[in-house]
């Protein structure tokens, strides 16, 4: 029987109308959105389906909406008898979804925490002051050197934000430093360096004010030992200890997402099947580049869900 890990996507995977087809067949999808909506006092299903006033792309709404989508799919997976994962992981925001699945956080606490997280992040950097960009086709060492050189030029700081897959890294920081780093990356041989349309420069030093606020918010929550180990972004290693998880969640805002390390840790443990629980298949694509021999599935519509359920079933 294939050994399975489940992974949960983060910001950028949201799309208007997400999970609509599954919700038409399974009441647990709408029920999960309703539970998260009641926790934060916002209609997350309406935001997810209709995107009124562009709210779905505002980080304080994006984060709880994606949490609700991931938890809804996780619950449907368990309700339908889906394979029990041996390890869990989530990309950035998705780590909170993994922690709900692992029973470290209650769903309501997680929904309130990620709503606050989004607000803290939005307020940490004035609009236009930060930047974020994707760099394609450059080795990590050369990219890190370009960031150091750009940071030393006097236009602020820039650093790696997401080590997404070999040859695909996101950088973030002060807008001028990001622009300079993009130029230096191209000069160093990057195939492309593209600015991203994100509302905040996540996972860099500019998030320190948000990190401090989030640390205080998390201090008031009860975290329980993980029922399934969660591989965390900050370390790329599994953690089940509540206090270590709490520290890593706060530090995550200023530290890079070590997604390559997360997937390599899971795959090296002998796990060769990955299920992406969330809208889209961004993580599925990254995993294929990190661990080409692994089997991957997404499950955000009836056909893909049924296929994943069948293919991962015990034989």
C-alpha positions in Angstrom: 0.0 0.0 0.0 1.3 3.5 -0.9 2.3 5.6 2.0 0.7 9.0 1.7 1.3 12.6 2.8 -1.3 15.4 2.5 -0.2 19.0 1.7 -2.2 22.2 1.8 -1.6 25.2 -0.4 -1.2 28.8 0.6 -2.1 32.2 -0.7 -2.2 32.4 -4.5 -4.2 29.3 -4.9 -7.5 31.0 -4.3 -9.9 31.4 -7.2 -13.5 32.6 -7.5 -15.9 29.7 -7.5 -13.5 27.3 -5.8 -15.0 24.0 -4.6 -18.4 24.9 -6.0 -18.9 21.6 -7.9 -17.9 19.5 -4.8 -20.2 21.6 -2.6 -23.1 20.7 -4.8 -22.6 17.0 -4.0 -21.3 17.1 -0.5 -22.8 19.1 2.4 -19.6 19.0 4.4 -18.0 21.6 2.1 -20.6 24.3 2.7 -20.8 23.3 6.4 -17.0 23.8 6.8 -17.2 27.3 5.2 -20.1 28.2 7.5 -18.2 27.2 10.6 -15.2 29.3 9.6 -17.6 32.2 8.6 -19.2 32.1 12.0 -15.8 32.2 13.7 -14.7 35.4 12.0 -18.0 37.1 11.3 -17.6 37.1 7.5 -19.5 35.2 4.8 -16.5 33.2 3.4 -18.6 31.2 1.0 -20.0 34.3 -0.7 -16.5 35.8 -0.8 -15.1 32.6 -2.3 -17.9 32.2 -4.9 -18.6 35.8 -5.9 -15.5 37.8 -4.9 -17.5 40.9 -4.0 -15.4 44.1 -4.3 -12.3 41.9 -4.9 -12.3 40.7 -1.3 -11.0 37.2 -2.1 -7.7 38.8 -3.1 -7.3 40.9 0.1 -5.0 38.9 2.3 -7.2 39.2 5.5 -10.0 37.4 3.6 -7.9 35.2 1.4 -6.3 33.5 4.3 -9.5 32.3 6.1 -11.1 31.4 2.8 -8.2 29.2 1.8 -8.1 27.7 5.3 -11.8 26.9 5.0 -11.3 25.3 1.6 -8.4 23.1 2.8 -10.3 22.0 6.0 -13.4 21.3 3.9 -11.5 19.0 1.5 -9.7 17.3 4.4 -13.0 16.6 6.1 -14.5 15.2 2.9 -11.5 13.1 2.4 -11.8 11.5 5.8 -15.6 11.2 5.5 -15.2 9.3 2.2 -12.6 6.9 3.8 -9.5 8.4 2.1 -6.1 7.1 3.0 -4.8 8.3 6.4 -1.6 10.3 5.8 1.6 9.6 7.7 2.8 13.2 7.4 1.2 16.6 6.8 2.6 19.9 5.5 1.3 23.2 4.3 2.8 26.0 2.2 2.9 29.2 4.2 -0.7 29.8 5.2 -1.4 26.2 4.4 0.6 25.2 7.5 -2.4 26.3 9.6 -4.7 24.0 7.6 -2.2 21.1 8.3 -2.3 22.0 12.0 -6.1 21.8 12.0 -5.9 18.4 10.3 -3.4 17.3 12.9 -5.7 18.5 15.7 -3.1 20.9 17.0 -5.5 23.9 16.5 -9.2 23.9 16.5 -10.8 25.1 13.2 -12.3 28.2 14.9 -9.1 29.2 16.5 -7.2 28.8 13.2 -9.8 30.8 11.3 -9.5 33.7 13.8 -5.7 33.4 13.9 -5.2 33.6 10.1 -7.7 36.5 9.8 -5.5 38.4 12.3 -2.4 37.2 10.6 -3.6 38.7 7.3 -4.4 42.0 9.0 -1.1 42.1 10.7 0.7 41.4 7.4 -1.3 44.0 5.5 -0.5 46.7 8.1 3.2 45.8 8.5 4.3 47.4 5.2 2.9 50.6 3.6 1.4 50.0 0.2 4.0 50.1 -2.5 7.0 50.0 -0.1 7.5 46.3 -0.5 8.1 44.0 -3.4 8.0 40.3 -4.3 9.3 38.5 -7.3 9.8 35.0 -8.7 13.2 34.0 -10.0 13.3 31.1 -12.5 16.4 29.1 -13.5 19.0 30.3 -11.0 20.7 28.1 -8.3 20.0 29.1 -4.7 23.6 30.1 -4.0 23.7 32.6 -6.8 20.3 34.0 -5.9 21.3 34.4 -2.3 24.4 36.3 -3.4 22.4 38.6 -5.6 20.1 39.3 -2.7 23.1 40.2 -0.5 24.5 42.5 -3.1 21.1 44.2 -3.6 20.7 44.6 0.1 24.0 46.3 0.4 23.2 48.9 -2.2 21.2 51.2 0.2 17.7 50.6 -1.1 16.6 48.4 1.7 16.7 44.6 2.2 15.7 41.7 0.0 16.0 38.0 0.7 14.7 34.6 -0.4 11.1 34.2 0.7 10.0 30.8 -0.8 12.4 28.0 -1.9 9.6 26.5 -4.0 11.4 24.0 -6.2 14.8 23.6 -7.8 15.2 26.6 -10.0 12.1 28.4 -8.7 12.6 30.8 -5.8 10.6 33.8 -4.6 12.3 36.9 -3.2 10.8 39.6 -1.1 11.7 42.8 0.6 11.9 46.6 0.0 10.6 47.5 -3.5 13.9 49.1 -4.6 16.0 46.2 -3.3 13.8 43.6 -5.0 14.0 45.5 -8.4 17.8 45.6 -8.0 18.0 41.9 -7.0 15.9 40.9 -10.1 18.4 42.7 -12.3 21.3 41.0 -10.6 19.7 37.6 -10.9 19.2 38.0 -14.6 22.9 39.0 -14.9 23.8 35.9 -13.0 22.0 33.7 -15.4 18.4 33.5 -14.3 16.0 32.6 -17.1 13.4 35.0 -15.8 12.8 37.3 -12.9 9.2 38.4 -12.6 7.4 40.8 -10.2 4.4 39.1 -8.5 1.0 40.7 -7.8 0.9 40.1 -4.1 -0.5 42.5 -1.5 2.3 42.0 1.0 6.0 40.9 0.8 5.7 37.8 3.0 8.5 35.8 4.7 11.1 38.6 4.9 12.4 41.0 7.5 9.7 43.6 6.7 7.2 41.3 8.4 8.9 41.7 11.9 6.1 44.0 13.2 3.5 41.4 12.1 5.6 38.6 13.6 5.5 40.3 17.0 1.8 40.8 16.8 1.2 37.2 15.7 3.4 35.9 18.5 1.1 37.6 21.0 -2.0 36.3 19.2 -0.7 32.7 19.2 0.3 33.0 22.9 -3.4 33.1 23.8 -4.3 29.9 21.9 -4.3 26.4 23.1 -2.1 24.1 20.9 -2.3 20.4 21.4 0.3 17.7 20.5 0.0 16.8 16.8 -1.9 13.6 16.1 -0.1 13.5 12.7 3.3 15.0 12.5 3.4 18.3 10.6 6.5 19.2 8.6 7.0 22.9 9.2 8.2 25.6 6.8 10.8 27.2 9.0 12.8 24.0 9.6 11.7 21.7 6.8 11.3 19.1 9.6 8.4 17.5 11.4 7.3 18.8 14.8 4.7 17.5 17.2 5.6 19.7 20.2 3.0 22.5 20.7 5.5 25.1 21.9 7.9 24.5 19.1 5.0 24.7 16.6 3.9 28.0 18.2 7.4 29.5 17.8 7.8 28.3 14.2 4.4 29.7 13.2 5.4 33.2 14.4 8.9 32.9 12.9 7.5 31.8 9.6 6.4 35.4 8.8 10.0 36.5 8.6 11.7 33.3 7.5 11.7 31.7 4.1 9.3 28.8 3.3 11.7 25.9 2.8 9.3 23.9 0.6 12.0 21.9 -1.1 13.3 20.7 2.3 9.7 19.9 3.4 9.1 17.7 0.4 12.5 16.1 0.5 12.0 15.3 4.2 8.7 13.6 3.5 9.9 11.7 0.4 13.1 10.5 2.2 10.9 9.0 4.9 9.6 6.5 2.3 6.4 8.4 1.4 5.8 8.2 -2.3 2.2 9.6 -2.7 1.2 13.2 -2.2 -2.4 14.6 -2.1 -2.9 18.3 -2.5 -6.0 19.4 -0.4 -7.0 22.8 -1.6 -8.0 24.7 -4.8 -5.8 24.1 -7.8 -2.7 22.2 -8.2 0.2 24.6 -7.5 1.8 22.3 -4.9 1.3 19.2 -7.2 3.4 20.9 -9.8 6.2 21.9 -7.3 6.3 18.4 -5.9 6.8 16.9 -9.3 9.9 19.0 -9.8 11.3 18.2 -6.3 10.5 14.5 -6.2 9.9 13.4 -9.8 9.3 9.7 -8.8 6.5 10.6 -6.4 2.8 10.1 -7.3 0.7 13.3 -6.9 -3.0 14.1 -6.9 -5.1 17.1 -6.4 -8.8 16.9 -5.3 -10.6 20.1 -5.8 -13.4 18.9 -8.1 -15.5 15.8 -8.3 -13.5 14.0 -10.9 -10.1 14.7 -9.4 -11.4 13.8 -5.9 -12.8 10.5 -7.1 -9.6 9.6 -8.9 -7.4 10.4 -5.9 -9.7 8.4 -3.6 -9.4 5.4 -5.9 -5.7 5.6 -6.7 -4.6 5.9 -3.0 -7.0 3.2 -1.7 -5.4 0.1 -0.1 -5.0 -2.7 -2.7 
